[in-house]
Amino acid sequence: MDDDKAEDILSIDLRGKSSLADYMVIASGRSNRHVGAICDKLIERLKAESGTAPRSEGVENGDWALIDGGDIIVHVFRPEVREFYALEKMWASAEVVAERAARAEPRPAAVAATEA
């Protein structure tokens, strides 16, 4: 999803919290079209790996898309929709929320360049 310019990617460990999946990934796209493109690429990659297309909802609309990858559930939102539903607050531990805040802090240019 990094390659597709998804923003604010967050992984939440659901093991022991839910029987739906082991992990939830939440990410943002800048527009409806960007959300759809991120999801289309992810569905394509998952299909190539498993041989079957994952179940998905909302990809065409582009406000909030859900991709069920079995052990991993992926939500891709437009930023204002993500903020409204605040799934991270519902599921994430304090550690994951702190990790997200740390990612949002500006980094020195040299560090940012090595991560790109």
C-alpha positions as CSV (number, residue, x, y, z in Angstrom):
1,M,0.0,0.0,0.0
2,D,3.0,2.3,0.5
3,D,3.8,1.9,-3.2
4,D,0.3,3.1,-4.0
5,K,0.8,6.2,-1.9
6,A,-1.7,5.2,0.8
7,E,-1.4,7.6,3.8
8,D,-1.4,7.1,7.5
9,I,-1.2,3.3,7.4
10,L,-1.9,1.7,10.7
11,S,-1.8,-2.0,11.6
12,I,-3.7,-3.2,14.6
13,D,-3.1,-6.6,16.2
14,L,-6.6,-8.2,16.8
15,R,-5.4,-11.5,18.1
16,G,-7.2,-12.2,21.4
17,K,-9.6,-9.3,20.7
18,S,-11.7,-10.6,17.9
19,S,-12.3,-13.8,16.0
20,L,-12.9,-11.9,12.7
21,A,-9.2,-11.6,11.8
22,D,-5.7,-11.5,13.3
23,Y,-4.9,-8.0,12.0
24,M,-6.7,-4.9,10.9
25,V,-5.0,-2.4,8.6
26,I,-6.4,1.1,8.3
27,A,-5.2,3.5,5.7
28,S,-6.3,6.7,3.9
29,G,-6.5,7.8,0.3
30,R,-6.6,11.5,-0.7
31,S,-9.8,11.2,-2.7
32,N,-12.5,8.7,-3.8
33,R,-10.5,7.9,-6.8
34,H,-7.3,7.3,-4.8
35,V,-9.1,5.1,-2.3
36,G,-10.4,3.0,-5.2
37,A,-7.0,2.8,-6.9
38,I,-5.3,1.7,-3.6
39,C,-8.0,-1.0,-3.2
40,D,-7.9,-2.2,-6.8
41,K,-4.1,-2.7,-6.5
42,L,-4.4,-4.5,-3.2
43,I,-7.1,-6.8,-4.5
44,E,-5.0,-7.5,-7.6
45,R,-2.0,-8.4,-5.4
46,L,-4.0,-10.6,-3.0
47,K,-5.6,-12.4,-6.0
48,A,-2.1,-13.1,-7.5
49,E,-0.9,-14.5,-4.2
50,S,-3.9,-16.7,-3.3
51,G,-5.5,-17.4,-6.7
52,T,-8.9,-16.0,-5.6
53,A,-10.1,-12.4,-5.3
54,P,-10.8,-11.3,-1.7
55,R,-14.2,-10.1,-0.7
56,S,-14.6,-6.3,-0.8
57,E,-17.2,-3.6,-0.2
58,G,-17.3,0.1,-1.0
59,V,-14.4,0.1,-3.5
60,E,-16.6,1.7,-6.2
61,N,-17.8,4.5,-3.9
62,G,-14.4,5.3,-2.6
63,D,-15.4,6.9,0.8
64,W,-14.7,3.8,2.9
65,A,-13.6,0.5,1.3
66,L,-13.2,-2.8,3.1
67,I,-11.1,-5.7,1.8
68,D,-11.4,-9.1,3.6
69,G,-8.1,-10.8,3.2
70,G,-8.9,-13.7,5.6
71,D,-6.6,-13.2,8.5
72,I,-6.2,-9.5,7.6
73,I,-9.0,-7.0,7.2
74,V,-8.1,-3.8,5.4
75,H,-10.1,-0.5,5.6
76,V,-9.2,2.4,3.3
77,F,-10.9,5.7,3.9
78,R,-10.9,9.3,2.7
79,P,-9.4,11.2,5.6
80,E,-12.6,12.9,6.8
81,V,-14.6,9.6,6.7
82,R,-11.8,7.9,8.7
83,E,-11.8,10.7,11.3
84,F,-15.6,10.4,11.7
85,Y,-15.7,6.6,12.3
86,A,-12.4,6.5,14.3
87,L,-11.9,2.8,14.1
88,E,-8.4,3.1,15.5
89,K,-9.8,4.4,18.8
90,M,-12.3,1.5,19.0
91,W,-9.7,-1.3,18.3
92,A,-6.2,0.0,18.9
93,S,-4.2,-0.3,22.1
94,A,-2.4,2.7,23.5
95,E,0.8,1.4,21.9
96,V,-0.6,1.4,18.4
97,V,-2.1,4.8,18.8
98,A,1.3,6.1,20.1
99,E,3.0,4.5,17.1
100,R,0.7,6.3,14.8
101,A,1.4,9.6,16.5
102,A,5.2,9.0,16.3
103,R,4.9,8.4,12.5
104,A,3.1,11.8,12.1
105,E,6.0,13.7,13.8
106,P,8.4,15.3,11.3
107,R,11.6,13.5,10.8
108,P,15.0,14.8,9.8
109,A,15.4,14.9,6.0
110,A,18.2,12.3,6.1
111,V,16.0,9.8,7.9
112,A,13.0,10.4,5.7
113,A,15.2,9.9,2.6
114,T,16.4,6.5,3.8
115,E,12.9,5.4,4.4
116,A,11.6,6.3,1.0
